[in-house]
């Protein structure tokens, strides 16, 4: 084995061990139990808060190998740290597709979309392609990614994802309708004309007795009316 590779691997191993120790020292059983009760499941969850994890990330290197090792651990906190530490210029659609296989709860989906996918040079393609997927996690992450990189999305892709979002309103999965609401709120925040168009489009949901449709209407209409009321 190449000696320099061995030294580098050993360094990563030590960093990983130190990070896991630091996570353990910040564990919060109340938070982890609360998340479990809300249906946010991980193989292992120490309940470390997002602000604490963001603070940890500031003292760690932006390194693809370290981030990948963290992501590959079956621990909530290491996966979330990985979304802060993976170099955004190296996150492409191929790597995103691999990471997607491990995402199965709303927190990890949102944090990955917000912290990493939406900042990638491939963000527009990731958002557009995933939002068309019939897989609920891929679709929701596509919409989340689009929501968090809205300002940099080309207008033609915005228009295409608008249609994807409207088409998925009918699906009752929490991951989907939460993501649709997030996307429409961010999309409507671009300008008052767009907000008006969205409000007109979802007006049919106002008197719906279907829970997820009512959720989308109330979330989006409240946000956009508040933002643009005179």
BADRENDREN-463740 format. One record per residue (C-alpha): residue number from 1; residue in three letters; x, y, z. Coordinates in Angstrom, 1 decimal. Layout:
! residues N
<rec NUM 'Ala' <X Y Z>>;
...
//
This chain:
! residues 230
<rec 1 'Unk' <0.0 0.0 0.0>>;
<rec 2 'Unk' <1.2 3.5 -0.8>>;
<rec 3 'Unk' <2.5 5.0 2.4>>;
<rec 4 'Unk' <1.0 8.5 1.7>>;
<rec 5 'Unk' <-2.4 6.9 1.1>>;
<rec 6 'Unk' <-2.1 5.0 4.4>>;
<rec 7 'Unk' <-1.2 8.2 6.3>>;
<rec 8 'Unk' <-4.1 10.1 4.6>>;
<rec 9 'Unk' <-6.6 7.3 5.5>>;
<rec 10 'Unk' <-5.3 7.2 9.0>>;
<rec 11 'Unk' <-5.9 11.0 9.3>>;
<rec 12 'Unk' <-9.5 10.6 8.1>>;
<rec 13 'Unk' <-10.0 7.7 10.6>>;
<rec 14 'Unk' <-8.8 10.0 13.4>>;
<rec 15 'Unk' <-11.0 12.9 12.3>>;
<rec 16 'Unk' <-14.0 10.6 12.1>>;
<rec 17 'Unk' <-13.3 9.2 15.6>>;
<rec 18 'Unk' <-13.0 12.7 17.1>>;
<rec 19 'Unk' <-16.1 13.9 15.4>>;
<rec 20 'Unk' <-18.1 10.9 16.7>>;
<rec 21 'Unk' <-16.8 11.6 20.2>>;
<rec 22 'Unk' <-17.8 15.2 20.0>>;
<rec 23 'Unk' <-21.3 14.2 18.8>>;
<rec 24 'Unk' <-21.6 11.9 21.7>>;
<rec 25 'Unk' <-20.6 14.6 24.2>>;
<rec 26 'Unk' <-23.4 16.8 22.8>>;
<rec 27 'Unk' <-26.1 14.1 22.8>>;
<rec 28 'Unk' <-29.6 15.1 23.9>>;
<rec 29 'Unk' <-32.0 12.2 24.6>>;
<rec 30 'Unk' <-35.0 14.4 24.8>>;
<rec 31 'Unk' <-34.6 15.7 21.3>>;
<rec 32 'Unk' <-33.9 12.2 19.8>>;
<rec 33 'Unk' <-36.9 10.7 21.5>>;
<rec 34 'Unk' <-39.1 13.6 20.3>>;
<rec 35 'Unk' <-37.9 13.1 16.7>>;
<rec 36 'Unk' <-38.6 9.4 16.9>>;
<rec 37 'Unk' <-42.1 10.1 18.2>>;
<rec 38 'Unk' <-42.7 12.4 15.2>>;
<rec 39 'Unk' <-41.7 9.7 12.8>>;
<rec 40 'Unk' <-38.2 10.9 12.0>>;
<rec 41 'Unk' <-36.2 7.7 12.2>>;
<rec 42 'Unk' <-32.5 7.1 12.0>>;
<rec 43 'Unk' <-30.5 3.9 12.8>>;
<rec 44 'Unk' <-28.8 6.0 15.5>>;
<rec 45 'Unk' <-29.8 9.5 16.7>>;
<rec 46 'Unk' <-28.0 11.4 19.4>>;
<rec 47 'Unk' <-30.3 14.4 19.3>>;
<rec 48 'Unk' <-27.7 17.0 18.7>>;
<rec 49 'Unk' <-29.3 20.2 17.5>>;
<rec 50 'Unk' <-28.9 21.7 14.1>>;
<rec 51 'Unk' <-27.2 24.9 15.4>>;
<rec 52 'Unk' <-24.7 22.8 17.4>>;
<rec 53 'Unk' <-23.9 20.7 14.3>>;
<rec 54 'Unk' <-23.5 23.8 12.2>>;
<rec 55 'Unk' <-21.1 25.1 14.8>>;
<rec 56 'Unk' <-19.1 21.8 14.7>>;
<rec 57 'Unk' <-18.9 22.1 10.9>>;
<rec 58 'Unk' <-17.1 25.4 11.1>>;
<rec 59 'Unk' <-14.1 23.8 12.7>>;
<rec 60 'Unk' <-13.9 20.9 10.2>>;
<rec 61 'Unk' <-12.4 20.8 6.7>>;
<rec 62 'Unk' <-14.4 20.9 3.5>>;
<rec 63 'Unk' <-13.2 17.5 2.3>>;
<rec 64 'Unk' <-15.0 15.1 0.0>>;
<rec 65 'Unk' <-13.5 12.0 1.5>>;
<rec 66 'Unk' <-14.2 13.0 5.1>>;
<rec 67 'Unk' <-17.8 14.0 4.2>>;
<rec 68 'Unk' <-18.4 10.7 2.3>>;
<rec 69 'Unk' <-17.1 8.8 5.3>>;
<rec 70 'Unk' <-19.5 10.8 7.6>>;
<rec 71 'Unk' <-22.4 10.2 5.2>>;
<rec 72 'Unk' <-21.8 6.5 5.1>>;
<rec 73 'Unk' <-22.1 6.2 8.9>>;
<rec 74 'Unk' <-25.6 5.1 10.1>>;
<rec 75 'Unk' <-25.8 8.1 12.4>>;
<rec 76 'Unk' <-28.0 11.1 12.1>>;
<rec 77 'Unk' <-25.4 13.6 13.1>>;
<rec 78 'Unk' <-22.6 12.4 10.9>>;
<rec 79 'Unk' <-25.0 12.4 7.9>>;
<rec 80 'Unk' <-26.1 16.0 8.6>>;
<rec 81 'Unk' <-22.5 17.1 9.1>>;
<rec 82 'Unk' <-21.6 15.6 5.7>>;
<rec 83 'Unk' <-24.1 18.0 4.0>>;
<rec 84 'Unk' <-22.0 20.9 5.4>>;
<rec 85 'Unk' <-18.6 19.5 4.6>>;
<rec 86 'Unk' <-18.9 18.0 1.1>>;
<rec 87 'Unk' <-17.4 20.5 -1.3>>;
<rec 88 'Unk' <-20.3 22.0 -3.3>>;
<rec 89 'Unk' <-18.3 22.2 -6.5>>;
<rec 90 'Unk' <-17.9 18.4 -6.4>>;
<rec 91 'Unk' <-21.5 17.6 -5.9>>;
<rec 92 'Unk' <-22.9 16.5 -9.2>>;
<rec 93 'Unk' <-25.9 14.5 -10.4>>;
<rec 94 'Unk' <-24.1 11.2 -10.2>>;
<rec 95 'Unk' <-23.0 11.7 -6.6>>;
<rec 96 'Unk' <-26.4 13.1 -5.7>>;
<rec 97 'Unk' <-28.0 9.9 -7.0>>;
<rec 98 'Unk' <-25.9 7.8 -4.7>>;
<rec 99 'Unk' <-26.6 9.9 -1.7>>;
<rec 100 'Unk' <-30.4 9.8 -2.4>>;
<rec 101 'Unk' <-30.5 6.1 -1.8>>;
<rec 102 'Unk' <-29.8 6.8 2.0>>;
<rec 103 'Unk' <-32.5 9.5 2.4>>;
<rec 104 'Unk' <-35.7 8.3 4.1>>;
<rec 105 'Unk' <-36.9 11.0 6.4>>;
<rec 106 'Unk' <-37.9 14.6 6.0>>;
<rec 107 'Unk' <-35.2 16.2 8.1>>;
<rec 108 'Unk' <-32.3 14.5 6.2>>;
<rec 109 'Unk' <-34.1 15.3 2.9>>;
<rec 110 'Unk' <-34.4 19.0 3.7>>;
<rec 111 'Unk' <-31.0 19.5 5.1>>;
<rec 112 'Unk' <-29.3 17.7 2.2>>;
<rec 113 'Unk' <-31.3 19.8 -0.3>>;
<rec 114 'Unk' <-30.7 23.1 1.6>>;
<rec 115 'Unk' <-27.1 22.7 2.6>>;
<rec 116 'Unk' <-25.7 20.9 -0.4>>;
<rec 117 'Unk' <-27.8 20.1 -3.5>>;
<rec 118 'Unk' <-29.1 23.7 -3.8>>;
<rec 119 'Unk' <-25.6 25.1 -3.7>>;
<rec 120 'Unk' <-24.1 22.7 -6.2>>;
<rec 121 'Unk' <-23.2 23.8 -9.8>>;
<rec 122 'Unk' <-25.6 21.1 -10.9>>;
<rec 123 'Unk' <-28.5 22.4 -8.7>>;
<rec 124 'Unk' <-30.8 23.4 -11.6>>;
<rec 125 'Unk' <-30.4 19.9 -13.2>>;
<rec 126 'Unk' <-30.8 18.1 -9.9>>;
<rec 127 'Unk' <-33.9 20.1 -9.0>>;
<rec 128 'Unk' <-35.5 19.7 -12.5>>;
<rec 129 'Unk' <-34.8 16.0 -12.9>>;
<rec 130 'Unk' <-35.7 14.9 -9.4>>;
<rec 131 'Unk' <-38.9 16.9 -9.2>>;
<rec 132 'Unk' <-40.3 14.8 -12.1>>;
<rec 133 'Unk' <-39.6 11.6 -10.4>>;
<rec 134 'Unk' <-42.4 9.2 -9.3>>;
<rec 135 'Unk' <-40.3 8.3 -6.3>>;
<rec 136 'Unk' <-41.7 10.4 -3.4>>;
<rec 137 'Unk' <-38.3 11.1 -1.9>>;
<rec 138 'Unk' <-36.7 12.1 -5.1>>;
<rec 139 'Unk' <-39.6 14.3 -6.1>>;
<rec 140 'Unk' <-39.7 16.0 -2.7>>;
<rec 141 'Unk' <-35.9 16.6 -2.7>>;
<rec 142 'Unk' <-36.1 18.0 -6.2>>;
<rec 143 'Unk' <-38.8 20.5 -5.1>>;
<rec 144 'Unk' <-36.8 21.4 -1.9>>;
<rec 145 'Unk' <-33.6 21.9 -4.0>>;
<rec 146 'Unk' <-35.5 24.2 -6.4>>;
<rec 147 'Unk' <-37.0 26.1 -3.5>>;
<rec 148 'Unk' <-33.6 26.8 -1.9>>;
<rec 149 'Unk' <-31.9 27.8 -5.1>>;
<rec 150 'Unk' <-34.8 29.7 -6.5>>;
<rec 151 'Unk' <-32.8 32.9 -7.2>>;
<rec 152 'Unk' <-30.4 31.1 -9.5>>;
<rec 153 'Unk' <-32.8 28.9 -11.4>>;
<rec 154 'Unk' <-33.2 29.9 -15.1>>;
<rec 155 'Unk' <-36.7 31.1 -15.9>>;
<rec 156 'Unk' <-37.5 28.1 -18.2>>;
<rec 157 'Unk' <-36.6 25.6 -15.5>>;
<rec 158 'Unk' <-38.7 27.6 -13.0>>;
<rec 159 'Unk' <-41.7 27.3 -15.3>>;
<rec 160 'Unk' <-41.1 23.6 -15.8>>;
<rec 161 'Unk' <-40.8 22.9 -12.1>>;
<rec 162 'Unk' <-44.0 25.0 -11.5>>;
<rec 163 'Unk' <-45.9 22.5 -13.5>>;
<rec 164 'Unk' <-44.2 19.6 -11.6>>;
<rec 165 'Unk' <-45.3 21.2 -8.3>>;
<rec 166 'Unk' <-48.9 21.7 -9.4>>;
<rec 167 'Unk' <-49.1 18.2 -10.7>>;
<rec 168 'Unk' <-48.0 16.7 -7.4>>;
<rec 169 'Unk' <-50.5 18.6 -5.3>>;
<rec 170 'Unk' <-52.8 15.6 -5.6>>;
<rec 171 'Unk' <-50.4 13.2 -3.8>>;
<rec 172 'Unk' <-51.1 12.8 -0.1>>;
<rec 173 'Unk' <-47.6 11.8 1.1>>;
<rec 174 'Unk' <-46.4 14.2 3.7>>;
<rec 175 'Unk' <-42.9 14.5 2.1>>;
<rec 176 'Unk' <-44.6 15.6 -1.1>>;
<rec 177 'Unk' <-47.1 18.1 0.1>>;
<rec 178 'Unk' <-44.7 19.7 2.5>>;
<rec 179 'Unk' <-42.2 20.1 -0.4>>;
<rec 180 'Unk' <-44.9 21.5 -2.7>>;
<rec 181 'Unk' <-45.9 24.1 -0.1>>;
<rec 182 'Unk' <-42.2 25.1 0.4>>;
<rec 183 'Unk' <-41.6 25.4 -3.3>>;
<rec 184 'Unk' <-44.7 27.5 -3.9>>;
<rec 185 'Unk' <-43.9 29.8 -1.0>>;
<rec 186 'Unk' <-40.4 30.4 -2.3>>;
<rec 187 'Unk' <-41.6 30.7 -5.9>>;
<rec 188 'Unk' <-44.3 33.2 -5.0>>;
<rec 189 'Unk' <-41.8 35.3 -3.0>>;
<rec 190 'Unk' <-40.0 36.2 -6.2>>;
<rec 191 'Unk' <-42.5 38.9 -7.1>>;
<rec 192 'Unk' <-46.1 40.0 -6.6>>;
<rec 193 'Unk' <-47.2 38.9 -10.0>>;
<rec 194 'Unk' <-46.0 35.4 -9.5>>;
<rec 195 'Unk' <-47.6 35.3 -6.1>>;
<rec 196 'Unk' <-50.9 36.4 -7.6>>;
<rec 197 'Unk' <-50.7 33.6 -10.2>>;
<rec 198 'Unk' <-49.9 31.0 -7.6>>;
<rec 199 'Unk' <-52.8 32.2 -5.3>>;
<rec 200 'Unk' <-55.2 32.0 -8.3>>;
<rec 201 'Unk' <-54.0 28.5 -9.1>>;
<rec 202 'Unk' <-54.4 27.1 -5.6>>;
<rec 203 'Unk' <-57.7 29.0 -4.9>>;
<rec 204 'Unk' <-59.6 25.8 -5.8>>;
<rec 205 'Unk' <-58.1 24.2 -2.7>>;
<rec 206 'Unk' <-59.6 26.8 -0.3>>;
<rec 207 'Unk' <-62.7 24.8 0.6>>;
<rec 208 'Unk' <-61.1 21.4 0.2>>;
<rec 209 'Unk' <-61.8 18.8 2.9>>;
<rec 210 'Unk' <-58.7 16.8 2.0>>;
<rec 211 'Unk' <-56.1 17.4 4.6>>;
<rec 212 'Unk' <-53.0 17.8 2.4>>;
<rec 213 'Unk' <-54.7 20.1 0.0>>;
<rec 214 'Unk' <-56.0 22.3 2.9>>;
<rec 215 'Unk' <-52.4 22.3 4.3>>;
<rec 216 'Unk' <-50.9 23.5 1.0>>;
<rec 217 'Unk' <-53.6 26.2 0.6>>;
<rec 218 'Unk' <-53.2 27.6 4.1>>;
<rec 219 'Unk' <-49.4 27.5 4.2>>;
<rec 220 'Unk' <-48.9 29.2 0.8>>;
<rec 221 'Unk' <-51.8 31.7 1.0>>;
<rec 222 'Unk' <-50.9 32.8 4.5>>;
<rec 223 'Unk' <-47.2 33.3 3.5>>;
<rec 224 'Unk' <-47.9 35.2 0.2>>;
<rec 225 'Unk' <-50.7 37.4 1.6>>;
<rec 226 'Unk' <-48.5 38.4 4.5>>;
<rec 227 'Unk' <-45.5 39.0 2.3>>;
<rec 228 'Unk' <-47.2 41.3 -0.2>>;
<rec 229 'Unk' <-50.1 42.9 1.7>>;
<rec 230 'Unk' <-49.9 46.6 1.6>>;
//
